[in-house]
Amino acid sequence: MLERAQWAQELAARYAPSTVSGIVTLLSIVLTEAVNERMIAHNPIQGLRLGQLGAGHHDGSGTDRPIPTAGQVRQIGARVRRLGGRDMEIMVITAAWTGMRWGELAGLARGNCRTGDGYLVIDPDVGSLHEVGARLWLGPPKSRAAARRIDLPTFLAELLEEVMAGHDQDQVFVASRGGWLRRSHFCRRVWRPACDGGLAPGSTEPPILTGAVFHGLRHHHKTVLDELDVPEVIKHERMGHKMKGIQGVYSHVIDAMRRRLVTRLQRRWRG
C-alpha cells in the first residue's frame, strides 16, 4: 500500500492531475486484464485514491508551485520562442490569457478555433490530447464543464491566426516536424530550460521562475480574472469549472458579459 502511494506521489510531483489520472487508469486497465487472464493474482493499484495527492500544485515536498506574474509570463514566452519557436511562444501566451490546460491546447483543432467569430471551442469528445508513456490520443477534456467556449480578445485571435497560417496540420499547436505535441518533450527541451535558466551547457542564463510548471499559466489567468473583477459565472465557464450551489442553477453567461471580458483583456494586453 505504501509503495503504490509513493509511486503516485512521485507522479503527482511531475505531472498535472489529468496526466496522473490517465497514467493510473491505463495501468489499472492493463493489470485488471492480466488478472482476468490469470497472469497475476490481483491488481496492486486497484482502489488507489488520487484525491489527496495535490497533483500539479505541489513539488512533492509540500511547497506550492510558483505562479508567474505578468512580467514573468512575458519573459518565459520570450525564452520559449528562442528554444521552441514563435508558435510555442504563442501557445504560452494562449495558456496565460485563456486558462486552457495543456491537453486542451495540444488537442485544439483548427476547425474549433473560430477566430473570425472571436472564440474557440473545447470539444466534448476529442477536445484534449492525452499522453501516457509513448501513447498519444485525442479524447474528452477533464470534465463535462471543461467542454466549453472560450472568448478571445482581438490580439489573441490574431496570434492564433498567425500560427494556423504557418502550417496545414489539423491541430493548431503542433510539433516542429508536424504531428501532435508531446508534453514530456516540450517540458524537457523547452519549458524547464526557459523557467530554470541554463539554456545550453555552460550557460549562465539566470532563472526566471525556478520550479514553475506549465499548469501555473492557468493559475495566472485565474488571478487575472480575479483582478479584473469578472463575474463568477463567466469565470467558472472560462476555466472549465462547474459552478456549485444555487448560483450554478440561476446564474447564466450573457453576451454583454463576454464583450466586457474580452474588452478588459484586450486593454490589459495593451497596457
Stockholm file with secondary structure:
# STOCKHOLM 1.0

chainA/1-271         MLERAQWAQELAARYAPSTVSGIVTLLSIVLTEAVNERMIAHNPIQGLRLGQLGAGHHDGSGTDRPIPTAGQVRQIGARVRRLGGRDMEIMVITAAWTGMRWGELAGLARGNCRTGDGYLVIDPDVGSLHEVGARLWLGPPKSRAAARRIDLPTFLAELLEEVMAGHDQDQVFVASRGGWLRRSHFCRRVWRPACDGGLAPGSTEPPILTGAVFHGLRHHHKTVLDELDVPEVIKHERMGHKMKGIQGVYSHVIDAMRRRLVTRLQRRWRG
#=GR chainA/1-271 SS CHHHHHHHHHHHHHSCHHHHHHHHHHHHHHHHHHHHTTSSSSCTTTTCCCTTSCTTTBCSSSCBCCCCCHHHHHHHHHHHHHHHCHHHHHHHHHHHHHCCCHHHHHTCBGGGEEGGGTEEECCTTTCEEEEETTEEEEECCSSTTTSCEEECCHHHHHHHHHHHHTCCCSBSSCCTTSSCCCHHHHIIIIIHHHHHCCCSTTCCCCCSSTTCCTTHHHHHHHHHHHHTTCCHHHHHHHHTCCCCHHHHHHCCCCHHHHHHHHHHHHHHHHC
#=GC SS_cons         CHHHHHHHHHHHHHSCHHHHHHHHHHHHHHHHHHHHTTSSSSCTTTTCCCTTSCTTTBCSSSCBCCCCCHHHHHHHHHHHHHHHCHHHHHHHHHHHHHCCCHHHHHTCBGGGEEGGGTEEECCTTTCEEEEETTEEEEECCSSTTTSCEEECCHHHHHHHHHHHHTCCCSBSSCCTTSSCCCHHHHIIIIIHHHHHCCCSTTCCCCCSSTTCCTTHHHHHHHHHHHHTTCCHHHHHHHHTCCCCHHHHHHCCCCHHHHHHHHHHHHHHHHC
//
